[in-house]
Amino acid sequence: MRDLRNYKVAAPAPVTLKGRFVTLEPFEKERHLQALWDALGGAEGINDLLKYFPNEEFRTADELGAWIDNARTASNWVTLVFRENATGNVVGMASYMRPDPKNGVVEVGSVAHGLSMKRSPLSTEAHYLMAKHVFDDLGYRRYEWKCHNGNEASKTTAQRYGFSFEGIFRQHVISRGANRDTAWFSMIDGEWPLLKAAFEAWLAPANFDPEGRQKRRLEDIRQEIAEGMAAGETLQ
């Protein structure tokens, strides 16, 4: 059993994480808010996109900015904005939430992928970069993903990235005046080497055809690596 008597990590702090397709930047209202508002659909589309968020609907960009700022000051969230490298456009966001440095646990949440992120490598690379920072840079033991149990897209995405489903917290919270059952997922440090290898193999240029379409699915790559490890192969 691992001796954790001297285990110590810091809480996540604002950080810039750069990948091949996307760069993650700490949210700054003056720099990012309007572009983020537009990327998430503006007044016409943002509330449909964020319908499973527990907050009330946003009517203006300033309300979105105030919500992000309040989460930072009240709950120590670190919100990262996704910027597409090819265009320079802001395309989405996610936050490190509920940091628990004492136990080495943090959650990724307030995940919002704009329409331009669909059917592209941007979201996969963004979440690879966030997980890599948690495990490789900060030394955390557990990384969580939670969502409304009715949010099938979020549950599918979590499992595609390699988070393991842990169960349903029934009547977990009241959200927008109604009950919310919450689905819990996690990945842990012992699983990260395999998950990291799969992410990196999927993101490699060789995995995309000239039109930018994937050749192998992330889930299939992960399964192949797991089978290889079971057969005694080592990760390079």
Sequence and secondary structure as in RCSB ss.txt:
>XXXX:A:sequence
MRDLRNYKVAAPAPVTLKGRFVTLEPFEKERHLQALWDALGGAEGINDLLKYFPNEEFRTADELGAWIDNARTAS
NWVTLVFRENATGNVVGMASYMRPDPKNGVVEVGSVAHGLSMKRSPLSTEAHYLMAKHVFDDLGYRRYEWKCHNG
NEASKTTAQRYGFSFEGIFRQHVISRGANRDTAWFSMIDGEWPLLKAAFEAWLAPANFDPEGRQKRRLEDIRQEI
AEGMAAGETLQ
>XXXX:A:secstr
    TT          EE SSEEEEE  HHHHHHHHHHHTTHHHHHHHHTTTSSS    SHHHHHHHHHHHHHHH
  EEEEEEETTT  EEEEEEEEEEETTTTEEEEEEEEE GGGTTSSHHHHHHHHHHHIIIIIS  SEEEEEEETT
 HHHHHHHHHHT EEEEEEEEEEEETTEEEEEEEEEEETTTHHHHHHHHHHHHSGGGB TTS BSS HHHHHHHH
HHHHHTT    
